[in-house]
Amino acid sequence: MMGGYGFGMMGMGLLVWLINLFAIGAVVYLAVKLALRKNKS
């Protein structure tokens, strides 16, 4: 556990970055979907 501490931190950082990227993508996707729905009606 202690030996792979640096690698573990890198893995956590990458995981957090991926989660943030996914969350931002989902928010943008929903916002665009709502905007398109409003424009059609």
MDTraj code that builds the backbone (N, CA, C; nanometers):
import mdtraj as md
import numpy as np

residues = "MET MET GLY GLY TYR GLY PHE GLY MET MET GLY MET GLY LEU LEU VAL TRP LEU ILE ASN LEU PHE ALA ILE GLY ALA VAL VAL TYR LEU ALA VAL LYS LEU ALA LEU ARG LYS ASN LYS SER".split()
xyz = np.array([
    [0.0839, -0.1203, 0.0000],
    [0.0000, 0.0000, 0.0000],
    [0.0876, 0.1255, 0.0000],
    [0.1849, 0.1307, 0.0907],
    [0.2705, 0.2490, 0.1008],
    [0.3613, 0.2626, -0.0216],
    [0.4039, 0.1469, -0.0768],
    [0.4944, 0.1502, -0.1915],
    [0.4276, 0.2100, -0.3147],
    [0.2980, 0.1823, -0.3339],
    [0.2271, 0.2334, -0.4510],
    [0.1480, 0.3590, -0.4214],
    [0.1937, 0.4377, -0.3250],
    [0.1212, 0.5585, -0.2842],
    [0.1129, 0.6602, -0.3981],
    [0.2284, 0.6861, -0.4638],
    [0.2320, 0.7833, -0.5734],
    [0.1404, 0.7404, -0.6870],
    [0.1459, 0.6129, -0.7230],
    [0.0617, 0.5599, -0.8305],
    [-0.0862, 0.5696, -0.7916],
    [-0.1139, 0.5405, -0.6646],
    [-0.2509, 0.5478, -0.6144],
    [-0.3052, 0.6895, -0.6250],
    [-0.2225, 0.7877, -0.5917],
    [-0.2638, 0.9274, -0.6006],
    [-0.2909, 0.9656, -0.7457],
    [-0.2071, 0.9198, -0.8362],
    [-0.2259, 0.9479, -0.9787],
    [-0.3577, 0.8862, -1.0269],
    [-0.3816, 0.7611, -0.9842],
    [-0.5046, 0.6925, -1.0231],
    [-0.6275, 0.7662, -0.9728],
    [-0.6227, 0.8136, -0.8480],
    [-0.7349, 0.8882, -0.7903],
    [-0.7580, 1.0179, -0.8666],
    [-0.6488, 1.0871, -0.8996],
    [-0.6596, 1.2126, -0.9744],
    [-0.7243, 1.1901, -1.1097],
    [-0.6825, 1.0828, -1.1777],
    [-0.7381, 1.0507, -1.3092],
    [-0.8858, 1.0159, -1.2966],
    [-0.9202, 0.9398, -1.1925],
    [-1.0588, 0.8996, -1.1701],
    [-1.1467, 1.0222, -1.1443],
    [-1.0987, 1.1121, -1.0585],
    [-1.1736, 1.2354, -1.0277],
    [-1.1911, 1.3186, -1.1536],
    [-1.0834, 1.3267, -1.2365],
    [-1.0879, 1.4039, -1.3603],
    [-1.1918, 1.3455, -1.4556],
    [-1.1948, 1.2116, -1.4658],
    [-1.2917, 1.1454, -1.5536],
    [-1.4342, 1.1687, -1.5048],
    [-1.4556, 1.1614, -1.3743],
    [-1.5890, 1.1835, -1.3166],
    [-1.6336, 1.3276, -1.3432],
    [-1.5423, 1.4228, -1.3243],
    [-1.5747, 1.5641, -1.3494],
    [-1.6088, 1.5846, -1.4965],
    [-1.5295, 1.5236, -1.5854],
    [-1.5518, 1.5364, -1.7294],
    [-1.6891, 1.4801, -1.7659],
    [-1.7233, 1.3637, -1.7102],
    [-1.8521, 1.2997, -1.7366],
    [-1.9671, 1.3862, -1.6848],
    [-1.9504, 1.4425, -1.5647],
    [-2.0544, 1.5258, -1.5046],
    [-2.0782, 1.6513, -1.5890],
    [-1.9698, 1.7162, -1.6317],
    [-1.9811, 1.8369, -1.7144],
    [-2.0483, 1.8026, -1.8471],
    [-2.0079, 1.6891, -1.9057],
    [-2.0666, 1.6449, -2.0323],
    [-2.2165, 1.6217, -2.0188],
    [-2.2578, 1.5584, -1.9074],
    [-2.3994, 1.5298, -1.8842],
    [-2.4780, 1.6599, -1.8690],
    [-2.4226, 1.7557, -1.7948],
    [-2.4893, 1.8850, -1.7738],
    [-2.5041, 1.9599, -1.9064],
    [-2.3974, 1.9632, -1.9852],
    [-2.4009, 2.0312, -2.1158],
    [-2.5034, 1.9638, -2.2073],
    [-2.5018, 1.8299, -2.2078],
    [-2.5956, 1.7533, -2.2915],
    [-2.7407, 1.7849, -2.2549],
    [-2.7705, 1.7867, -2.1247],
    [-2.9063, 1.8168, -2.0787],
    [-2.9454, 1.9604, -2.1121],
    [-2.8528, 2.0534, -2.0957],
    [-2.8797, 2.1944, -2.1256],
    [-2.9108, 2.2122, -2.2737],
    [-2.8326, 2.1480, -2.3600],
    [-2.8543, 2.1568, -2.5053],
    [-2.9882, 2.0932, -2.5414],
    [-3.0189, 1.9791, -2.4811],
    [-3.1445, 1.9090, -2.5076],
    [-3.2640, 1.9977, -2.4700],
    [-3.2551, 2.0642, -2.3534],
    [-3.3628, 2.1531, -2.3090],
    [-3.3758, 2.2730, -2.4026],
    [-3.2627, 2.3274, -2.4446],
    [-3.2630, 2.4443, -2.5339],
    [-3.3274, 2.4074, -2.6680],
    [-3.2923, 2.2895, -2.7207],
    [-3.3484, 2.2471, -2.8485],
    [-3.4990, 2.2248, -2.8350],
    [-3.5415, 2.1695, -2.7227],
    [-3.6849, 2.1436, -2.6987],
    [-3.7618, 2.2768, -2.6944],
    [-3.7025, 2.3778, -2.6303],
    [-3.7670, 2.5098, -2.6199],
    [-3.7769, 2.5751, -2.7591],
    [-3.6722, 2.5609, -2.8401],
    [-3.6724, 2.6208, -2.9744],
    [-3.7767, 2.5579, -3.0650],
    [-3.7974, 2.4279, -3.0520],
    [-3.8958, 2.3572, -3.1362],
    [-4.0380, 2.4000, -3.1022],
    [-4.0689, 2.4180, -2.9737],
    [-4.2050, 2.4550, -2.9318],
    [-4.2239, 2.6070, -2.9323],
])
top = md.Topology()
chain = top.add_chain()
for i, resn in enumerate(residues, 1):
    res = top.add_residue(resn, chain, resSeq=i)
    for name in ("N", "CA", "C"):
        top.add_atom(name, md.element.get_by_symbol(name[0]), res)
traj = md.Trajectory(xyz[None], top)
